[in-house]
């Protein structure tokens, strides 16, 4: 399997897992995933933190390079806490 096929398979899996939290960004190989605590775990508690993972996949991924991942604080966390 070549890099593009593996990337497509991984992205398809992420879209299924994070269907409402997955968003393509303007660039063809860049997307974000919104992460927040599960409401099922924190029964009745409000969510006070949230982050976004901005992910950039390079042509060489996964054979020779890793994706670039940026953590973006969205709610309740400052840059120093991330």
Buried (B, 14 or more C-beta within 10 A) or exposed (E): EEBEEEBEEBBEEBBEEBEEBBEEEEEEBBBBBBBBEEEEEEEEEEEEEBBBBBBBBBEEBBEEEEBEEEEBBBEEBEEEEE
